[in-house]
Amino acid sequence: MISSLEKEIVTLLELGDKKAITLLYDNYSDALYGVIKKIIADEDMAQDVLQESFIKIWRYAKKYDSTKAKLFTWLYRIAYNTAIDKVRSQKNKDGKEIQMDKSTVYKISAEELNQDVMDMQKHLTSLDEKYQIVINALFFEGMTQQEASEELDIPLGTIKSRLKIGLRELKKIYNP
C-alpha cells in the first residue's frame, strides 16, 4: 500500500515540482546514505555519492514508473548503482597511474606520426550520424561510455555497439 506522502512525492516528481526533491531528501536521505555507506567506507566520498544520487533522481524523475517499482526501490537502485559506479571508477583511476619514465609519448618524431589519421574528424563525417555522435562524445569530448549514455539518453549497450561499429567503419577507411 502506498502512503499518502509517497503519492504526494510521485505526483510532484511527475509535475517536475522542486518540492519533490526536498521531500525525498528529508524522508529518504538517511536510508540511502546507509545503502551507500555499506559500499563506500570513505565519509566524504559517500556524501558525494549521495549528492550524485539525488542529482540523478531529479534528472530521471519523469521516468519513474510506479507500476514497475515502489518509490524506495527505485531510489535504492539509483543510490546503489551510483555507489558501485564510483567504486569502479576509483579502481580504474587508481590502476591507471601514468609512468612517465616508461612512456613513449614524448619520444615520437614527426616522421613517425601517421598523417592519414590526423584527419579523423573529416573522415568521421562519412559515417552514419548515430556513430558520429557516439565517437564524438567519447573521443573528442572526453566522455566515458556511461557519461555519454546519460548525456545522449542512449542505453549503455547501444553506446558500446555504436562505438564498435563506428570504429570498424573508420578502420575500413584507414585500412582499405
N, C-alpha and C positions, 0 to 999 in steps of 0.2 A: 504494500500500500504506500502510495506516495504522500508525503507530508505536505501541508499547505505551504511551508517555507520552500520546499523543493519545487512545487508547482510555480510559486512566485518567481524563483530564480530561473527556471526553464523559460517561463514567459518573457522575463526580462532579457534573457540571452537571445531568444528568437527576435525580439524587437531591437536588439543591439543597444540596449539601455546600459549605461556605465554603472548604474546602481547594482547590477548583477555581479560585477567583479568584486565590489565591496562586500556584498552578502556572501559570495563564495569564499573570499579571503577570511572573513570573520568566522564563518562556520566550518570551513574545511582545511584551512592552512595548517593547523596543528597536526591533523591526521596525515595530510600529505607530507608534511615535514618529517613525520615519523617514518613514513614509507621511504623517503629519500635517505634518511639517516641510516637505515638498515643497509643501504648500498654504498653510501659515501660517508666515511668517518669524519673527514675534514669539515669543521663547522662552517668556515667561510664558503667553501665550495658547495656545501649542502644548501646554504642560504641562496647562493647564486642559482642553483638548480631549481629551487622553489620559485624564485622570481621568473626564471626562464619558463617554468611550467605554467605560471599564471599568464605570461605573455602568450604562450601557445594556446592556452584555454580561451583567452579572449579572441585571438586570431581565428580560431576554429569554432567559435561559439555557435555560429549559424549552421554548422554542420552536425551539431549534436542532435541525435535522434532518440527520443525517449522510448521508442518502441524497440530499439536494438539493445539498449543498456540503461541501467539505472545511472543517475547523475554521478553518484560517488564512484561507480565502476569506471565511468568514462574519465573522471578526474584522476582516479588512481592510475589508469593506464597511461595517461599523458605524463604524470609525475614519474612513474616507474620507468617509462621509456626514455624520458629526458635524462634521468639519473644514469641509466645504462649507457646512453649515448655519450654522456660526459666522461664516464669511466673509460669507455673505449677510446674516445678522442685523446684523453690524457695518456693512455698507454701508448697510442700511436705517436703522440708528440714526444714522449719520453724515449721511445725506441728509435727515433729518427734524428738524433743529435748529429750535426754535421762535423765530420773530421776534416778540418782544413788542410792538415798536412798530407792527407791521403787523397784529397780532391784533385781532379784534373781540370776543373772548370777554368782556372786561371792560366792553364798551360796550353790552351788551344791557339794555334796560329790562324791567321786569316785564310791561308791555303786549305786548312782542314775544315773550314765551315762549308756546309753543303748549301750552295747558293740557291739550289732548286727549292729547298724547304723554307727559305726566308720569306717566300710569298704565300705562305699558308692561308692567310686571311683572304687573299684573292681567289685561291682555289676552293676555299670553303663555300663561296657563293655558288659554286656549281652543284652543291648538294641540295637535297630537299630541305625546305625551311625547318622542318621539325628536327633534323640532325644539326643544322647550323645553330639553332637556338641552344641546344644542349652543349655542343662543343664550345660555343662562345662563352657560355656561363662557366663551364669547367676550366677551360684553358686561358681565356682572355680576361675573365672577370674574377678568376681565382676562387670560385665557389667549390665546396665539397659536393659530392653527389647528393648528400642529404639536404644541404642548403639549397641546391638547385631544385630539388624535388619540392621543397616547401615554397621557394620563391616563385617557381614557374607553375606551381599547383599541378604537378605531374607526378604520378606514383613513382617511387624509387626504382622499382623493377623496370619501368618504362624508360627512365633516365639511363639506366645501365644498358638496356637493349639498344637505345638510340645512339649511345656513345659507341658501343661496339660496332654497330652497322655503319655509323658515320666515319669511324676510323678505318674500317675496312674499305669504304668507298674512297677515302683520301689515299689509302695505300695503293689503290688501283691507279690513281693519278700519278703518284710519285714513283711507283714501280710497275709500269705497264707490262 
